[in-house]
């Protein structure tokens, strides 16, 4: 819809797959992390146990429809825009006040309360967020450091990333 919401007619919901999925992936190329890992870890003063840290490389939003989808009454499920799920930071997410709601009118102007929707036979939409990521052990970071140093770069700087002309990670703390 023009306002960014997605409208799904109850007859369009698939009983064999009661999940609506949206994936978000970072814009940075896959070479960004290896080129900057030691620099970032150095700035964060992390010196060991690197396998305890995970680089998030994807967020999957799932809106699951809990309950039977057979013989639903005529109505519309409205799903919030992806921007309502994202915070102001790259790859950041939040749980908005309203992820989804049912309505009997096609424009969604009259939202049904959860109780009203259930009494009419509409199942409840439930949001879950799944993160995917990668992690590497100390040997990988030591190997990257040795490789970068062998190529003439300071592994604790962003020289490699600048040389490769890839986006620089920015730390979001003070």
mmCIF file of the C-alpha atoms, coordinates in Angstrom:
data_MODEL
# 
_entry.id   MODEL 
# 
loop_
_atom_site.group_PDB 
_atom_site.id 
_atom_site.type_symbol 
_atom_site.label_atom_id 
_atom_site.label_alt_id 
_atom_site.label_comp_id 
_atom_site.label_asym_id 
_atom_site.label_entity_id 
_atom_site.label_seq_id 
_atom_site.pdbx_PDB_ins_code 
_atom_site.Cartn_x 
_atom_site.Cartn_y 
_atom_site.Cartn_z 
_atom_site.occupancy 
_atom_site.B_iso_or_equiv 
_atom_site.pdbx_formal_charge 
_atom_site.auth_seq_id 
_atom_site.auth_comp_id 
_atom_site.auth_asym_id 
_atom_site.auth_atom_id 
_atom_site.pdbx_PDB_model_num 
ATOM 1   C CA . UNK A 1 1   ? 0.000   0.000   0.000  1.00 0.00 ? 1   UNK A CA 1 
ATOM 2   C CA . UNK A 1 2   ? 1.125   3.620   -0.379 1.00 0.00 ? 2   UNK A CA 1 
ATOM 3   C CA . UNK A 1 3   ? 1.707   4.011   3.357  1.00 0.00 ? 3   UNK A CA 1 
ATOM 4   C CA . UNK A 1 4   ? 4.134   1.066   3.338  1.00 0.00 ? 4   UNK A CA 1 
ATOM 5   C CA . UNK A 1 5   ? 1.809   -1.425  5.010  1.00 0.00 ? 5   UNK A CA 1 
ATOM 6   C CA . UNK A 1 6   ? 1.174   -4.771  3.321  1.00 0.00 ? 6   UNK A CA 1 
ATOM 7   C CA . UNK A 1 7   ? -2.414  -5.946  2.971  1.00 0.00 ? 7   UNK A CA 1 
ATOM 8   C CA . UNK A 1 8   ? -3.170  -9.649  2.672  1.00 0.00 ? 8   UNK A CA 1 
ATOM 9   C CA . UNK A 1 9   ? -6.710  -10.911 2.138  1.00 0.00 ? 9   UNK A CA 1 
ATOM 10  C CA . UNK A 1 10  ? -7.552  -13.793 4.456  1.00 0.00 ? 10  UNK A CA 1 
ATOM 11  C CA . UNK A 1 11  ? -8.217  -16.046 1.445  1.00 0.00 ? 11  UNK A CA 1 
ATOM 12  C CA . UNK A 1 12  ? -4.604  -15.506 0.265  1.00 0.00 ? 12  UNK A CA 1 
ATOM 13  C CA . UNK A 1 13  ? -3.017  -16.977 3.414  1.00 0.00 ? 13  UNK A CA 1 
ATOM 14  C CA . UNK A 1 14  ? -1.470  -20.378 2.796  1.00 0.00 ? 14  UNK A CA 1 
ATOM 15  C CA . UNK A 1 15  ? -2.519  -22.993 5.380  1.00 0.00 ? 15  UNK A CA 1 
ATOM 16  C CA . UNK A 1 16  ? 0.556   -25.113 4.557  1.00 0.00 ? 16  UNK A CA 1 
ATOM 17  C CA . UNK A 1 17  ? 2.917   -22.200 5.266  1.00 0.00 ? 17  UNK A CA 1 
ATOM 18  C CA . UNK A 1 18  ? 1.493   -19.824 7.893  1.00 0.00 ? 18  UNK A CA 1 
ATOM 19  C CA . UNK A 1 19  ? 4.620   -17.644 7.911  1.00 0.00 ? 19  UNK A CA 1 
ATOM 20  C CA . UNK A 1 20  ? 5.398   -14.345 6.227  1.00 0.00 ? 20  UNK A CA 1 
ATOM 21  C CA . UNK A 1 21  ? 9.147   -13.778 5.974  1.00 0.00 ? 21  UNK A CA 1 
ATOM 22  C CA . UNK A 1 22  ? 11.331  -10.761 5.320  1.00 0.00 ? 22  UNK A CA 1 
ATOM 23  C CA . UNK A 1 23  ? 15.142  -10.899 5.281  1.00 0.00 ? 23  UNK A CA 1 
ATOM 24  C CA . UNK A 1 24  ? 17.516  -7.988  5.849  1.00 0.00 ? 24  UNK A CA 1 
ATOM 25  C CA . UNK A 1 25  ? 21.189  -8.254  4.964  1.00 0.00 ? 25  UNK A CA 1 
ATOM 26  C CA . UNK A 1 26  ? 23.947  -5.706  5.456  1.00 0.00 ? 26  UNK A CA 1 
ATOM 27  C CA . UNK A 1 27  ? 25.068  -3.616  2.525  1.00 0.00 ? 27  UNK A CA 1 
ATOM 28  C CA . UNK A 1 28  ? 28.745  -4.167  3.254  1.00 0.00 ? 28  UNK A CA 1 
ATOM 29  C CA . UNK A 1 29  ? 30.621  -6.560  0.955  1.00 0.00 ? 29  UNK A CA 1 
ATOM 30  C CA . UNK A 1 30  ? 31.842  -9.856  2.418  1.00 0.00 ? 30  UNK A CA 1 
ATOM 31  C CA . UNK A 1 31  ? 35.432  -8.537  2.385  1.00 0.00 ? 31  UNK A CA 1 
ATOM 32  C CA . UNK A 1 32  ? 34.606  -5.698  4.809  1.00 0.00 ? 32  UNK A CA 1 
ATOM 33  C CA . UNK A 1 33  ? 34.945  -7.706  8.008  1.00 0.00 ? 33  UNK A CA 1 
ATOM 34  C CA . UNK A 1 34  ? 38.212  -9.570  7.262  1.00 0.00 ? 34  UNK A CA 1 
ATOM 35  C CA . UNK A 1 35  ? 39.791  -6.317  6.080  1.00 0.00 ? 35  UNK A CA 1 
ATOM 36  C CA . UNK A 1 36  ? 38.847  -4.456  9.268  1.00 0.00 ? 36  UNK A CA 1 
ATOM 37  C CA . UNK A 1 37  ? 38.434  -7.105  11.952 1.00 0.00 ? 37  UNK A CA 1 
ATOM 38  C CA . UNK A 1 38  ? 41.734  -6.589  13.749 1.00 0.00 ? 38  UNK A CA 1 
ATOM 39  C CA . UNK A 1 39  ? 41.321  -2.813  13.632 1.00 0.00 ? 39  UNK A CA 1 
ATOM 40  C CA . UNK A 1 40  ? 37.859  -2.998  15.189 1.00 0.00 ? 40  UNK A CA 1 
ATOM 41  C CA . UNK A 1 41  ? 38.838  -5.560  17.800 1.00 0.00 ? 41  UNK A CA 1 
ATOM 42  C CA . UNK A 1 42  ? 41.817  -3.374  18.717 1.00 0.00 ? 42  UNK A CA 1 
ATOM 43  C CA . UNK A 1 43  ? 39.636  -0.266  19.078 1.00 0.00 ? 43  UNK A CA 1 
ATOM 44  C CA . UNK A 1 44  ? 37.230  -2.225  21.282 1.00 0.00 ? 44  UNK A CA 1 
ATOM 45  C CA . UNK A 1 45  ? 40.208  -3.485  23.320 1.00 0.00 ? 45  UNK A CA 1 
ATOM 46  C CA . UNK A 1 46  ? 39.301  -7.120  22.679 1.00 0.00 ? 46  UNK A CA 1 
ATOM 47  C CA . UNK A 1 47  ? 42.398  -9.253  22.836 1.00 0.00 ? 47  UNK A CA 1 
ATOM 48  C CA . UNK A 1 48  ? 41.226  -12.859 23.218 1.00 0.00 ? 48  UNK A CA 1 
ATOM 49  C CA . UNK A 1 49  ? 38.278  -15.252 23.132 1.00 0.00 ? 49  UNK A CA 1 
ATOM 50  C CA . UNK A 1 50  ? 37.289  -13.963 19.684 1.00 0.00 ? 50  UNK A CA 1 
ATOM 51  C CA . UNK A 1 51  ? 35.015  -16.968 19.112 1.00 0.00 ? 51  UNK A CA 1 
ATOM 52  C CA . UNK A 1 52  ? 32.730  -15.500 21.814 1.00 0.00 ? 52  UNK A CA 1 
ATOM 53  C CA . UNK A 1 53  ? 31.799  -12.671 19.420 1.00 0.00 ? 53  UNK A CA 1 
ATOM 54  C CA . UNK A 1 54  ? 29.478  -12.920 16.423 1.00 0.00 ? 54  UNK A CA 1 
ATOM 55  C CA . UNK A 1 55  ? 29.312  -10.735 13.336 1.00 0.00 ? 55  UNK A CA 1 
ATOM 56  C CA . UNK A 1 56  ? 25.609  -10.416 12.490 1.00 0.00 ? 56  UNK A CA 1 
ATOM 57  C CA . UNK A 1 57  ? 25.145  -10.857 8.754  1.00 0.00 ? 57  UNK A CA 1 
ATOM 58  C CA . UNK A 1 58  ? 21.389  -11.193 8.503  1.00 0.00 ? 58  UNK A CA 1 
ATOM 59  C CA . UNK A 1 59  ? 18.110  -10.551 10.252 1.00 0.00 ? 59  UNK A CA 1 
ATOM 60  C CA . UNK A 1 60  ? 14.987  -12.517 9.419  1.00 0.00 ? 60  UNK A CA 1 
ATOM 61  C CA . UNK A 1 61  ? 11.601  -11.228 10.506 1.00 0.00 ? 61  UNK A CA 1 
ATOM 62  C CA . UNK A 1 62  ? 8.913   -13.895 10.719 1.00 0.00 ? 62  UNK A CA 1 
ATOM 63  C CA . UNK A 1 63  ? 5.246   -13.128 11.160 1.00 0.00 ? 63  UNK A CA 1 
ATOM 64  C CA . UNK A 1 64  ? 3.691   -16.444 12.054 1.00 0.00 ? 64  UNK A CA 1 
ATOM 65  C CA . UNK A 1 65  ? -0.033  -16.895 11.973 1.00 0.00 ? 65  UNK A CA 1 
ATOM 66  C CA . UNK A 1 66  ? -0.878  -19.063 14.963 1.00 0.00 ? 66  UNK A CA 1 
ATOM 67  C CA . UNK A 1 67  ? -4.083  -20.963 14.574 1.00 0.00 ? 67  UNK A CA 1 
ATOM 68  C CA . UNK A 1 68  ? -6.039  -22.652 11.812 1.00 0.00 ? 68  UNK A CA 1 
ATOM 69  C CA . UNK A 1 69  ? -6.162  -20.940 8.441  1.00 0.00 ? 69  UNK A CA 1 
ATOM 70  C CA . UNK A 1 70  ? -8.958  -23.028 6.994  1.00 0.00 ? 70  UNK A CA 1 
ATOM 71  C CA . UNK A 1 71  ? -12.356 -21.387 6.568  1.00 0.00 ? 71  UNK A CA 1 
ATOM 72  C CA . UNK A 1 72  ? -11.247 -17.928 7.696  1.00 0.00 ? 72  UNK A CA 1 
ATOM 73  C CA . UNK A 1 73  ? -13.841 -15.181 7.514  1.00 0.00 ? 73  UNK A CA 1 
ATOM 74  C CA . UNK A 1 74  ? -13.361 -12.537 4.831  1.00 0.00 ? 74  UNK A CA 1 
ATOM 75  C CA . UNK A 1 75  ? -10.995 -9.891  6.127  1.00 0.00 ? 75  UNK A CA 1 
ATOM 76  C CA . UNK A 1 76  ? -7.573  -8.363  5.749  1.00 0.00 ? 76  UNK A CA 1 
ATOM 77  C CA . UNK A 1 77  ? -4.317  -8.840  7.589  1.00 0.00 ? 77  UNK A CA 1 
ATOM 78  C CA . UNK A 1 78  ? -2.192  -5.690  7.629  1.00 0.00 ? 78  UNK A CA 1 
ATOM 79  C CA . UNK A 1 79  ? 1.579   -6.003  8.160  1.00 0.00 ? 79  UNK A CA 1 
ATOM 80  C CA . UNK A 1 80  ? 3.671   -3.032  9.196  1.00 0.00 ? 80  UNK A CA 1 
ATOM 81  C CA . UNK A 1 81  ? 6.371   -1.669  6.877  1.00 0.00 ? 81  UNK A CA 1 
ATOM 82  C CA . UNK A 1 82  ? 9.890   -2.994  7.323  1.00 0.00 ? 82  UNK A CA 1 
ATOM 83  C CA . UNK A 1 83  ? 10.965  0.483   8.461  1.00 0.00 ? 83  UNK A CA 1 
ATOM 84  C CA . UNK A 1 84  ? 8.834   0.016   11.597 1.00 0.00 ? 84  UNK A CA 1 
ATOM 85  C CA . UNK A 1 85  ? 11.019  -2.966  12.503 1.00 0.00 ? 85  UNK A CA 1 
ATOM 86  C CA . UNK A 1 86  ? 14.340  -1.206  12.000 1.00 0.00 ? 86  UNK A CA 1 
ATOM 87  C CA . UNK A 1 87  ? 16.021  1.126   14.437 1.00 0.00 ? 87  UNK A CA 1 
ATOM 88  C CA . UNK A 1 88  ? 18.097  4.061   13.230 1.00 0.00 ? 88  UNK A CA 1 
ATOM 89  C CA . UNK A 1 89  ? 21.299  2.005   13.030 1.00 0.00 ? 89  UNK A CA 1 
ATOM 90  C CA . UNK A 1 90  ? 22.403  -0.306  10.230 1.00 0.00 ? 90  UNK A CA 1 
ATOM 91  C CA . UNK A 1 91  ? 21.202  -3.851  10.959 1.00 0.00 ? 91  UNK A CA 1 
ATOM 92  C CA . UNK A 1 92  ? 19.443  -2.536  14.079 1.00 0.00 ? 92  UNK A CA 1 
ATOM 93  C CA . UNK A 1 93  ? 15.957  -3.758  14.886 1.00 0.00 ? 93  UNK A CA 1 
ATOM 94  C CA . UNK A 1 94  ? 13.137  -3.094  17.312 1.00 0.00 ? 94  UNK A CA 1 
ATOM 95  C CA . UNK A 1 95  ? 9.696   -4.429  18.118 1.00 0.00 ? 95  UNK A CA 1 
ATOM 96  C CA . UNK A 1 96  ? 7.106   -1.853  17.039 1.00 0.00 ? 96  UNK A CA 1 
ATOM 97  C CA . UNK A 1 97  ? 3.833   -1.265  18.866 1.00 0.00 ? 97  UNK A CA 1 
ATOM 98  C CA . UNK A 1 98  ? 1.812   -2.861  16.084 1.00 0.00 ? 98  UNK A CA 1 
ATOM 99  C CA . UNK A 1 99  ? 3.380   -5.463  13.824 1.00 0.00 ? 99  UNK A CA 1 
ATOM 100 C CA . UNK A 1 100 ? 0.129   -6.707  12.326 1.00 0.00 ? 100 UNK A CA 1 
ATOM 101 C CA . UNK A 1 101 ? -3.609  -6.395  12.753 1.00 0.00 ? 101 UNK A CA 1 
ATOM 102 C CA . UNK A 1 102 ? -6.828  -7.635  11.239 1.00 0.00 ? 102 UNK A CA 1 
ATOM 103 C CA . UNK A 1 103 ? -9.494  -5.437  9.689  1.00 0.00 ? 103 UNK A CA 1 
ATOM 104 C CA . UNK A 1 104 ? -12.752 -6.055  7.881  1.00 0.00 ? 104 UNK A CA 1 
ATOM 105 C CA . UNK A 1 105 ? -12.334 -3.046  5.598  1.00 0.00 ? 105 UNK A CA 1 
ATOM 106 C CA . UNK A 1 106 ? -9.798  -3.111  2.728  1.00 0.00 ? 106 UNK A CA 1 
ATOM 107 C CA . UNK A 1 107 ? -8.075  0.103   3.829  1.00 0.00 ? 107 UNK A CA 1 
ATOM 108 C CA . UNK A 1 108 ? -7.484  -1.051  7.397  1.00 0.00 ? 108 UNK A CA 1 
ATOM 109 C CA . UNK A 1 109 ? -8.995  2.093   8.879  1.00 0.00 ? 109 UNK A CA 1 
ATOM 110 C CA . UNK A 1 110 ? -10.953 0.144   11.469 1.00 0.00 ? 110 UNK A CA 1 
ATOM 111 C CA . UNK A 1 111 ? -8.516  -2.115  13.279 1.00 0.00 ? 111 UNK A CA 1 
ATOM 112 C CA . UNK A 1 112 ? -10.026 -5.084  15.026 1.00 0.00 ? 112 UNK A CA 1 
ATOM 113 C CA . UNK A 1 113 ? -8.941  -5.542  18.622 1.00 0.00 ? 113 UNK A CA 1 
ATOM 114 C CA . UNK A 1 114 ? -7.201  -8.837  19.368 1.00 0.00 ? 114 UNK A CA 1 
ATOM 115 C CA . UNK A 1 115 ? -10.305 -10.015 21.184 1.00 0.00 ? 115 UNK A CA 1 
ATOM 116 C CA . UNK A 1 116 ? -12.655 -9.036  18.336 1.00 0.00 ? 116 UNK A CA 1 
ATOM 117 C CA . UNK A 1 117 ? -10.413 -10.656 15.734 1.00 0.00 ? 117 UNK A CA 1 
ATOM 118 C CA . UNK A 1 118 ? -10.252 -13.893 17.731 1.00 0.00 ? 118 UNK A CA 1 
ATOM 119 C CA . UNK A 1 119 ? -14.012 -13.956 18.308 1.00 0.00 ? 119 UNK A CA 1 
ATOM 120 C CA . UNK A 1 120 ? -14.544 -13.634 14.539 1.00 0.00 ? 120 UNK A CA 1 
ATOM 121 C CA . UNK A 1 121 ? -12.179 -16.549 13.917 1.00 0.00 ? 121 UNK A CA 1 
ATOM 122 C CA . UNK A 1 122 ? -9.008  -14.761 12.827 1.00 0.00 ? 122 UNK A CA 1 
ATOM 123 C CA . UNK A 1 123 ? -5.743  -16.310 14.093 1.00 0.00 ? 123 UNK A CA 1 
ATOM 124 C CA . UNK A 1 124 ? -3.178  -14.238 15.959 1.00 0.00 ? 124 UNK A CA 1 
ATOM 125 C CA . UNK A 1 125 ? -0.107  -12.916 14.126 1.00 0.00 ? 125 UNK A CA 1 
ATOM 126 C CA . UNK A 1 126 ? 3.116   -13.284 16.145 1.00 0.00 ? 126 UNK A CA 1 
ATOM 127 C CA . UNK A 1 127 ? 6.445   -11.621 15.304 1.00 0.00 ? 127 UNK A CA 1 
ATOM 128 C CA . UNK A 1 128 ? 9.760   -13.329 15.885 1.00 0.00 ? 128 UNK A CA 1 
ATOM 129 C CA . UNK A 1 129 ? 13.223  -12.147 14.889 1.00 0.00 ? 129 UNK A CA 1 
ATOM 130 C CA . UNK A 1 130 ? 16.064  -14.491 13.989 1.00 0.00 ? 130 UNK A CA 1 
ATOM 131 C CA . UNK A 1 131 ? 19.669  -13.356 13.674 1.00 0.00 ? 131 UNK A CA 1 
ATOM 132 C CA . UNK A 1 132 ? 22.301  -15.130 11.637 1.00 0.00 ? 132 UNK A CA 1 
ATOM 133 C CA . UNK A 1 133 ? 25.986  -14.528 11.881 1.00 0.00 ? 133 UNK A CA 1 
ATOM 134 C CA . UNK A 1 134 ? 29.504  -15.845 11.772 1.00 0.00 ? 134 UNK A CA 1 
ATOM 135 C CA . UNK A 1 135 ? 32.293  -16.159 14.258 1.00 0.00 ? 135 UNK A CA 1 
ATOM 136 C CA . UNK A 1 136 ? 35.915  -17.110 14.005 1.00 0.00 ? 136 UNK A CA 1 
ATOM 137 C CA . UNK A 1 137 ? 38.484  -18.249 16.532 1.00 0.00 ? 137 UNK A CA 1 
ATOM 138 C CA . UNK A 1 138 ? 41.742  -16.597 17.588 1.00 0.00 ? 138 UNK A CA 1 
ATOM 139 C CA . UNK A 1 139 ? 43.771  -18.442 14.919 1.00 0.00 ? 139 UNK A CA 1 
ATOM 140 C CA . UNK A 1 140 ? 41.789  -16.825 12.089 1.00 0.00 ? 140 UNK A CA 1 
ATOM 141 C CA . UNK A 1 141 ? 42.366  -13.322 13.443 1.00 0.00 ? 141 UNK A CA 1 
ATOM 142 C CA . UNK A 1 142 ? 46.051  -14.082 14.036 1.00 0.00 ? 142 UNK A CA 1 
ATOM 143 C CA . UNK A 1 143 ? 46.292  -15.301 10.426 1.00 0.00 ? 143 UNK A CA 1 
ATOM 144 C CA . UNK A 1 144 ? 44.599  -12.133 9.119  1.00 0.00 ? 144 UNK A CA 1 
ATOM 145 C CA . UNK A 1 145 ? 46.949  -10.008 11.190 1.00 0.00 ? 145 UNK A CA 1 
ATOM 146 C CA . UNK A 1 146 ? 49.999  -11.851 9.878  1.00 0.00 ? 146 UNK A CA 1 
ATOM 147 C CA . UNK A 1 147 ? 48.746  -11.677 6.281  1.00 0.00 ? 147 UNK A CA 1 
ATOM 148 C CA . UNK A 1 148 ? 48.031  -7.925  6.445  1.00 0.00 ? 148 UNK A CA 1 
ATOM 149 C CA . UNK A 1 149 ? 51.374  -7.219  8.111  1.00 0.00 ? 149 UNK A CA 1 
ATOM 150 C CA . UNK A 1 150 ? 53.110  -9.343  5.420  1.00 0.00 ? 150 UNK A CA 1 
ATOM 151 C CA . UNK A 1 151 ? 51.459  -7.166  2.737  1.00 0.00 ? 151 UNK A CA 1 
ATOM 152 C CA . UNK A 1 152 ? 52.836  -4.039  4.412  1.00 0.00 ? 152 UNK A CA 1 
ATOM 153 C CA . UNK A 1 153 ? 49.698  -2.863  6.227  1.00 0.00 ? 153 UNK A CA 1 
ATOM 154 C CA . UNK A 1 154 ? 49.169  -2.054  9.874  1.00 0.00 ? 154 UNK A CA 1 
ATOM 155 C CA . UNK A 1 155 ? 46.564  -4.684  10.832 1.00 0.00 ? 155 UNK A CA 1 
ATOM 156 C CA . UNK A 1 156 ? 45.321  -2.541  13.714 1.00 0.00 ? 156 UNK A CA 1 
ATOM 157 C CA . UNK A 1 157 ? 44.375  0.300   11.360 1.00 0.00 ? 157 UNK A CA 1 
ATOM 158 C CA . UNK A 1 158 ? 41.833  0.617   8.559  1.00 0.00 ? 158 UNK A CA 1 
ATOM 159 C CA . UNK A 1 159 ? 44.574  0.755   5.891  1.00 0.00 ? 159 UNK A CA 1 
ATOM 160 C CA . UNK A 1 160 ? 43.501  -2.511  4.250  1.00 0.00 ? 160 UNK A CA 1 
ATOM 161 C CA . UNK A 1 161 ? 39.875  -1.374  3.933  1.00 0.00 ? 161 UNK A CA 1 
ATOM 162 C CA . UNK A 1 162 ? 40.954  1.976   2.493  1.00 0.00 ? 162 UNK A CA 1 
ATOM 163 C CA . UNK A 1 163 ? 43.289  0.250   0.044  1.00 0.00 ? 163 UNK A CA 1 
ATOM 164 C CA . UNK A 1 164 ? 40.467  -2.076  -1.082 1.00 0.00 ? 164 UNK A CA 1 
ATOM 165 C CA . UNK A 1 165 ? 38.074  0.901   -1.198 1.00 0.00 ? 165 UNK A CA 1 
ATOM 166 C CA . UNK A 1 166 ? 35.400  -0.847  0.846  1.00 0.00 ? 166 UNK A CA 1 
ATOM 167 C CA . UNK A 1 167 ? 33.005  0.817   3.322  1.00 0.00 ? 167 UNK A CA 1 
ATOM 168 C CA . UNK A 1 168 ? 34.495  1.431   6.737  1.00 0.00 ? 168 UNK A CA 1 
ATOM 169 C CA . UNK A 1 169 ? 32.746  0.078   9.805  1.00 0.00 ? 169 UNK A CA 1 
ATOM 170 C CA . UNK A 1 170 ? 31.860  2.751   12.307 1.00 0.00 ? 170 UNK A CA 1 
ATOM 171 C CA . UNK A 1 171 ? 31.584  2.040   16.002 1.00 0.00 ? 171 UNK A CA 1 
ATOM 172 C CA . UNK A 1 172 ? 28.318  3.263   17.497 1.00 0.00 ? 172 UNK A CA 1 
ATOM 173 C CA . UNK A 1 173 ? 29.496  3.978   21.017 1.00 0.00 ? 173 UNK A CA 1 
ATOM 174 C CA . UNK A 1 174 ? 31.119  6.903   22.746 1.00 0.00 ? 174 UNK A CA 1 
# 
